[in-house]
Amino acid sequence: MFLHTLTTTLLLLLLPRLALSQTTLTNPVIWQDHPDLDVFRIGHTFYYSSSTFAYSPGAPLLRSFDLANWEAVTHSVPYLNFSPANAYNLTSGSRAYVKGIWASTLRYRPSTDTFYWLGCIDGSKTHIWTSPGGNARQNGGEVPPQAWNWSPRPVLSNCYYDAGLFFDDNDDSQAYVVYGNTQIRMAQLVVDQNGDLKEVRNQLVYTSGDMTLEGARLYKRNGEYYVWVTRPADAQFVLRGKSPWGSFERRVLVDRVGGPLSSAGFAHQGGIVDTEDGRWFYLGFLDAYPGGRIPVAAPLTWGSDGWPSVVRDGGNGWGRTYPLPVNTTRKVNVLGPRVDEFKGGKLGPEWEWNHNPDNGKWSLSDGLVLKTATVTGDLFAARNTLTHRIVGPKSRGTFRIDVGAMRDGDRAGAVLFRDKAAYIGIHKTGNTASIVMLDNLNLVEGSWTTSSTGRVAATGPSITGEIWFRIQADITPAFGTDTGRQVIFSYSTDGRIFTNLGPAFAMSNSWRYFTGYRYGVFNFATKALGGEVKVKSFAMEMV
């Protein structure tokens, strides 16, 4: 009865957004961690790809029909097929924290109805994944959920760092990739008969001297080429030339422009996209830690001289609201509050594992079954921690878990996951399952080795059967401040009355881990494999 009531309540919360009756775009357009974005349009459909580092599946792809409301539809990288495999699989004592998918790129090739994702991994080689056959061109850009079919392609030996992929609109057998840090290079690629990309030319097209420029994207407008580059993490520049090979002239687009949120850095990086009626918009992101990097949007205008400008608010800053870019009746399942009962044949596209999962140790069967996959005392070394982005500015995530099949030494529960972490869960000792709250789970910045496996900050009663664990997080931006936003952990044995446990946890505002805090659920063994838990539901609500 409780879950039915909660589901109904959340659906009512969602209905105003699903109805798409709004007339304004409100920043941030998504109050979740979706950084290093690449955005483009096919017909009436907008797509948005972002980075995920060592979370798997990687490179989530979002969809919108109006640039204001976005839903998750797929991941371009279903599993992290990178080397060394043991690091991305979190095995043999290896790990890949803060490695993996950084700023990558995604585009659609109309002539073969194929999406191409491309990303340099760990400063080494460039990986490519494709998804053909979705009939996007004929359907205004829309692809049915079952039509996504991602597969890896031959790896390119060059590292296209912070790259932007562009298919020539005159002949999409030709592609260009702009990339680099400070020295911006252009690679020309051809598509062979198998659909694989091969480099045929590579040239330095711009150097910025002592100033760091990266996050490159390439666009074409009125026969001219525009390279979008960022000075991390506070300014955006535009390079303009008559050819992809230059020469390029540079101008400032935005430089430390304030707003639309305080203590959230300055809008930068990202990319631009046009609507069907020819209007342009810039989507960048803010360093909004502890929640991560969150996207903001603004209209672009083009001067008679061919240079773009960002439309600002009355205070010459980035606007908190703008007129809705596109009026449409098409609906999306907007990212934000939701209930997931883990039914159906696969996890929803909002979920990502910490590193590649052990697929033999989890299943969906009227709930999510998590078997212990690792024997360890370190949560950061345990496989099959499943994570979900936190919606801001303030929300709570509640996991309903059946812990009846845990074994001696097992640890399971709900975690606030990042390099400085805390959790509320069950420690099973013999036949006793005790509720505990742990904090002080820490990684060392830079090496990302574990410096602390946590301390028991509080203990609760012993239980059997089902338990509800709740994490309430305030991810209001506090970047650049000493303010540690607070998190409260609580539990319930009936799903109605919750009891707080342990001290409030102060989140880190450091950018060095790159991703923001997430809600997560875990189950690992400290003695022997064989135990399991069943996660019956997850509910995320605004507070």
N, C-alpha and C positions, 0 to 999 in steps of 0.2 A: 504493500500500500504506500509505504514511504517513497519507494523508487518511482511509482506511478505518479505521485504528487509532485516529486521533484522534476520528473520528465515534463509534466504538463507546465510547471512553472517556467522552466527554461525555454520551452517552445514558445510560450507567450512572450518571453523576453526577446526572442529572436524574430517574431513576426513583423514588428515594425521595420526591421532592416531587410527582411526577405521580401517585403512588399515593394521595396525600392520606390517609395513615394517621396523620397527626399528631394530637395532642390539644391542642396549644397554638398560640396566635398569638404570633409572635416579632417584636418591633420592632427595626428598622424593617420594616414589612410589605413594602416594596419598597426595596431598597438601590440605587435609581436616582433620577435627577433628574426628578421628576414633581410640580411645584409648583402652587400656586393651585388646589387640587383642588376639584371639585364631585362629590358622590357621591349616588346615589339607587338605588332598587330597583324592579324590575318582577317580580312573582311571586317565583321563587326565584333571580333573577339580579340581581347588583349591578353597577352601572356607575360609572365613575370617569373624569372629564374633566380635563385639565390644560392649562397654558399652554406656548407654544413660541416666542413672540416672532417672529423672522424665519426660523425653520426651516420648511421646506415638504416635505410637507403638514403642516398645523398642527392643533392641538387633538386630540391622540391620545385615543382612547377605549379604556379598559381594561375587562375583564370578570372577575368572580369569582363563585363560588358559596358561598364561606365567609368572605369578607372578609380572608382570610389569604394566599391564593394568587391572583395576578392575571396575566392575559394581555392582550396588545395585540390588538385586533380590527379597528380602522379609524381613520381620521382624519375629524373632522367638517368640516374645511376642506381639501379635496383640493389646492387651490392658493391662493395668497395674492392674492385679487382686490381688493387695496387700492390706494390712491393715495398718492403717484405710482407708477405701474406700474414705471418704470425703477428706482426704488429697491428695490422688492421683487424685481425681476428681476436686480438687480446689473448694470445696464447704464448706459451713458452717464456713467460716473464716479460714479453715485449708489449709495447703500446704505441699508439699514434696520436695522442692528444695534441691538438693545435696543428696537426698535419692534415693531409688529405685535400679536400675540395675548398680552395680559396675562391677568389674572384674568377668565375668561369663565364661561359657565354653560350647562348642558344639561339638558333635561327631555324627558319623553315625554308625548304627548297621546293617551290611549287611544281616544277616539271616532273619530279618523281614523288611528290606527296610525302616528303620525308623531313622529320625534325632532326637536327644535328645539335648535339651537345658536345662542347669541347672544353677541356681544362688541363692546365699544367699541374702535375702532382709533385709536390715536394721539391720544386725547383729542378726537376729532372726531365721527364718526357711528358708529352701531351696525349692525354687519353681522349677517345671519341666514343660516344654512344649515339645510336640512331633509333628512331621509331618511325617506320613507314606505314602506309596503308590506312591512315585514319580518315582519309577523304576530307581533310580540312579545307582545302581550296574550294570544293564544291558546296561546303556547308557553312560558309561564312566564318571559317576558322574553328568551328566547333568539332570536337572529337569525342565520340562516345567513350565512356569509362573503359569498356572492355576492349577498345581498339588500340589502346596504348600497348606497344610491344617493343620495349627497349632491348637492344643487344649491343655488345661491344664491337668496335671496329679496330682495324690495325692501328697500333700506337705510332705516333710521330716522334722522331728522335729529338726534335727541337722542343724546348720549353717555351710555349707561348704564355708568358707571365701576364696575368691581369688582362686577358685578351678580349677583343671584340670581333665576332665573326660577322661577315657581310657577304651575301650573295648578290652578284651584279644583277640589276633589274633588267638589263638588256640581254644577258646570257648567263643563266644561273649554273652553267657548267664551269663558270669561273667564280671563285670565292676569294675573299681577302680576309686576313687576320691582322689587326693592328694590336700591338702589345709592347710591353717593356716597362722599365723603371728608369726614368730620367732620359735614357736613350730610347726613343719611340721608334719601333721598327714596323715595317709592313711586309707581310708574306703573301704571295699570290699562290693559290691552290687550284688544282684542277680536280674534277670529280671523274674518276675512271668508270669503266663499264660495270664495275661491281658496286659502285656508289661510294668508294673509298676516296679519301682526300689525300692528295700528294702535292708537296711543295715544289714549285717550279721557279720561284724567284723570291729573294729576300733582300731587303734594302733598309738602311737607316734613313728615316724620313724627317726626324726632328730630334734635336737635343736641347735640353733645358739648362745646361750648365750645372750650377750648384744646387738648383732647386729640384726637389723630388717631384716627379709627375708619374702617375700610374693610373690604373683603372680605365684603360682606354676602350672606347667604343667608336665605331665608324658608321656614318650616315651619309646619305646623298639627298640633296634637295636642289631642285632647279638646275641640275647638271653639275653642281659643285659638291665637293666632299668635305665633310666636317668630322674632325676627330675630337671626341669628348675625353678630356683628361682631368684628373683631380690632383690637387696638392693636399695630401692627407694631413690633417683631417678637417680642413676649414675653408677650402676654396675650390672653385671649378673653373677650368679654362676651356676655350674652344680654339681649335686649330682649323684653318680653312684653306683649301687649295682647289685648283682646277682638275687635279688628278690624284688618284690614291698615292702617288709617289711624290707629291708635293710640286713646287715648294709650298710650305705652309706659313701663314701669318697667324699670330696668336693674339687673342684678346681675353680679358677677364669676364666671366659671366657673373659669378658671385664670389665675394671675398669677405669671409667672416660676417655674413649677413645674420642678424639676430632673429630669434623666433624659429618656429612657433611655440616651443616649449623651453622653459628655463632649465638650467643645469643639464643640458642635453647636447652641448657642442653646437656645431654649425652644419647646415645641410651641405652635402657634398657627394661626389661620386655618382653612381647610378647611370641613368640614360634618359633619352627622349623618345617620344612616340607621337604619331599623329592620329587624329580621328578620321573617320570616313569623309567628313566634310572639310578636311584640310587644316584644322586647328592643331597646334602642337602643345605638348605638356612635358615638363621635366619632373622625373621622379628621382630623388636622391634619398639619403638617409641621415639620421642623427645618431650620435654616440650617446645613447640614452641609458647608460648603465645605472643600476644593476640589471636592467631588463634586456640589454643588448643593443643592437643597432636597428632602428625602426624607420620605415619609409615615410616620406612626406612628398607631396606633389604640389606643383604650381604651374599655371599657364605660362607659355612662352609667346612672345610677340617677335616678329621679324621686321627689322628696319628696312628702309628702301635701299640701304647699302648691303643688305644680305646678312647682317649679323643679328643673332638672337639676344633677347633680354627677358629676364624673369619678371613676371608681374608681381609687385610687392604690395604690402598692405599700406594703410595710411601713415604708419610710422616708419616707412622705408624698410620694413622687415619682411620675413617670410610669413605669408598669411596663415592664420589659423583656419580660416574657411575661404573657399572660392565657390563660384557657381558650379553646379554639377556638370562635368565635361560632356556627358552623353545622357540624354533622356531615353529610357528604354523600358519595356515591360519584361525583358528577359531577367530571370532570377538566378541567384547563386546562393549556395549554402555558406553564408558569410563566416569567415574565420572569427572565432570568439567563443562565447559561452556555448556549452554543448553537454550532452550526455552520451556516453558510449557504453553499450552493454556487451560489446565484444561478440556480436553475433555475425553470421555470414562466414564466407570462406577466407577472408583476408583482413588484415588490419587496415584501418582507414589511412588516407594519405597524410593525416596530421601527426602520425606517430613515427618516431625514429629511435632505433636502438643506439646505445653507446657502443661504438664499433660494430663490426659484423656480428650477428647473433649466431649461436649454435642452433640451427634450425631443427635439430633432433630433440631439443630440450624445451620446446614450447609448442602450443597448439591452440586452436580455437574450437571450443566445444561447449556451447552455451556458457561462454565465459572464456577468459584467457588463462590457460594453464601454463604456469612457469615451473618447470622442474629445475632443481639445482643443476647448474652447468659448470661450476668451478668450485674447487676446494681452496679457500683462501680466507684470510682475516682482513682483507683489504677490499672495500667496495669498489675502488678504482681499478682493481684487477679482476673483478667479477664479470663474467659474461652475462648477457641477456638482461641488462637494465634497460627498460623501455621508457622513453622520455616524450614529453609533450611541451610545446612552448607555452609560456605563461602569457595570458592576456592582461594588459594593463589598462589603467594605472594600478588598480587594486582588485585582486580576485582571490578565489580559493579553489583548490583542487581536492576532491574527495575520492578516495579509492575504497571500494567495498571488497574485502578479501576474505576468503575462506582459508583458514590456516590449519585446518584439522589434519592434513596429511604431512605436516612438517616433521622432520626427524631431529634427533639429538644433534645439537651444534648448528642447526640451520638458523639463518637470519633473513628476515623478509620484512618488507614494509614500503613506506612512501618516503621518497627522498627529494629534498630541494637540491638539485644537481648542478654542480659547477666545480671549479677548482678549489673553492672554499665551500664545503657542503655540510649539511645536517640532515638527519632523518628521524622519523618516528616509526617504530616497527616492533617486531617480535623477535626475541632471542629465545630459542628453544634449548633448554637444558634438561636432559633426561626426558621425563614426561611432562615437564612444566614449560608452558609457553608464557613468557613474561613480556609485558609491554614496556618498552624503553624509548627514551629520546636521547639521541647521540648528536653532539656537535664536534667541532674541531677535526673534521675530516679534511685534510689539506694536501694539495699538490705544491711542489716547489716551482715557482715561476721560472720559466726558461727550460729547465730539464724535464719538467712535468712528471717527475718521480714523486712517489708518495712520501710526505714528511710526517704525516700523522694519520692513523687509521681511526681516530675518533676517541671520544671519552663519553661514558655514560653520564649525561647531565641530570637525568631524572628517571625514575622507575615508576611504573604503574602496577595494576593488579595482574594476576595470571588469568588467562582466558582459555576457552575452547571454542571451536567453531568459527563463526563469522566475527569480523571486526571492521569498523570504518575508521580510516586514517585520513586526517584533513591537514592540509597545509594552506595557511592564509598568508599571501605575500603582497607587499606593497612595493611595486617596481616603479613608482614615480621617479623620474630621472633625478640622480644625484651625482652625475659625472663631474669630476673636478672638485668635489667637496669631500669633507670628512664625515658626512652624514651617512650612517649605516642604516639603510631602510630595514624595517623590522618584519620578521616572519614569526608567526605563531603556529605551533603544532598542537593538535588535539586528537582525541579518539572518542569513539562511541561504540557501545555494544548493542544499540538498537537502531542506529541511524537517525535518531531524533535529538537526543541530548548529548552534547559533546563536552568533554572535559579537557581543559588545557593541560599540557604536560611539558615541563622544563622551562627554561628561560627563553625570552625572545631572542631570536637569532638575527644578528646584524649582517647583511649581505655586503659583499665586496663591490666596489665601483671600478676596479681595475679593468682596463681594456685588453690586457695582454693575453688573456685566454680567448679573446675575441667574442665567443658566443655568450649570450646572457644566461641567466638562471632558467632552469626548467623544472617542471614537475616530473617525477619519475617513480616507477615501481620496480622492485627488485626481489630476488630470492637467490641466496647463495649458501653454500655449505662451508663450515669450518672443520668438519671431521670426515664426512664421507658423502658421496652422492646418493640420491635415491628419494629425497623428499620433494614435495611440491606444494604449491599454493594455487588457488583458483581466484583470479581477479574477476569479480562479477560485474563491476561497473566502475566507470570514472565519470565524475560530474565536475565541470568547471563553471563557476558562477562569478559574476561581478559582485563586489562588496563596497 
